[in-house]
Amino acid sequence: MRKPRQFILIGAGKVGRALLDDIPLNWIVTVVDIDPQALAAVPEDHGGQTILKIQGDATSRLVLEKVGLTPRSQVAILTGTDDVNREIARLIHGHFQVDDLVCLLDTADDLDAIGLNPSQIALRAVASARLAMTHFSQSEHHLITDQLARGEIRVFQVLPGSGAVGRSLGSLKPKRWLVGAIYREEKLLVPHGETIVEAGDRVMLLGEADVVESVARHMHGSEAVFPMQYGSAIGVLGTDEQATKEGEWLEKKTQADALHTLDAKQFNPNRNSAESIARHIAEQEIGLLVLDSRPLGLGVRLGLQRSKRHDLITSGRIPVLIAR
């Protein structure tokens, strides 16, 4: 098992806090800032793992020694002052032999004096210019930016409490969305139906904007979105009054965006195969099926006959509610 990365963030301002959202969950995170209010704005944990906060001036070698830097540490230096960032970078690179760092600067002058090369520098002006140019460019970057803006692409991290953890992508029954990529422990996984979702996975979700947001919330684990992980509508089989009332209540109380009354003939297991029933459910994007409370026949109760209702329930591979 790979040892977790040690990530040190120096500078707990807006840029630093935004960066924390993209750090893998299994990394050990330490945040350093001289301002106690800035540290207070940093969350207490990162995916269930406590964030270590150190108040102090990071231009002091004594403060940096408290951090526990090693040559394998990864460091982002993101305070708002160039002179401060340069001095911190000089100390970290020169005294702690840390090469895997990035330093935010306005100018790239005298890099040799602090022992850095251009790949270790993030220039504010260059980063802003590239972001602006992406907007006007007609390249693939423009296309991706547009898709992000329209909500057709979402990238998020799967939290330990997500209902998707431990499940295969195929079992989530993708409809109008798909998982384009999964990054696990910094390695790209090309996903397929048998891929099992794990806590900490970074997932790229693609699809129609009206479903991507709901599916992302479910897989992320920050909000329950039942029954969107199965389908966007509630289906009521037949015209039973109590089943219809249950369906109407569920449409209001869940994330479902439609209520469909289904033709009982299309869902009769005596006349339709399991594949045909599953296809009808998929075509109408049913995420939850509501059935009336029809009593079982004597033969079924005695175990002499197989229940056709059981065949119906198992055909759709979605949750089923029997009305009261």
C-alpha angles and dihedrals in degrees: 000000000000118000112247116257118252109227122188120194115195110194120038097205126122094287093050094047091049090052091055090066090066099045115110113255095238095059119106105235129204122180123199126191136149092219115079091200091056090051091049089059091058113094117254095235141021113219091332094315116112116246112225111225122199121188113207149090107290091202084074115089089211091059092048091051089060089060093065097231119192131179087260094056121114115220134190114193106199110155118138097248126077096208091052093047092049093051093047091049091049092052096044094047098039104038103027099034093229112160100167098081141116123210123198112223142161093219134023096218122142097005090158089062091063095036097245133131127215093262089065094055129084110196114207094214094048093048091050093046092051091050091051093046091052088063093057099035119103091208130111087273089064091051092051091047090052091049091050090049092050091049094245093124125046127178117194143147122251111238122217091249095054117127088224094064111112094014128111119243089240091058089057087066100222113220120175088350140067141182108251099184143356124204113202120179088346093304124116116240117195100220127225135168094279095050110121116221114233132193110264095031114141106221131197108206122194131185147088111340096234092061103030094073094052094045091047091053091051095047092042089056098225096113139020110242103175126195096014092088087066102030143321100251141061113231123206115196111221128338103292107151097222093046090050091052090050090050093050091050092049092050090056097042101042135052092262113127100199144032118216127192104214128214106248091211092064091052099044107121089204090065104025133054123238089251091054092049091048090050092052090050092050094047092055093040093234113181098175129024121209118203131185120251097255111171120243119251122250094253092055093046090051091048093244095115136037115244113244088203088060088054090051093049094050095043097068097047090214133107115284128201122201108212118238 
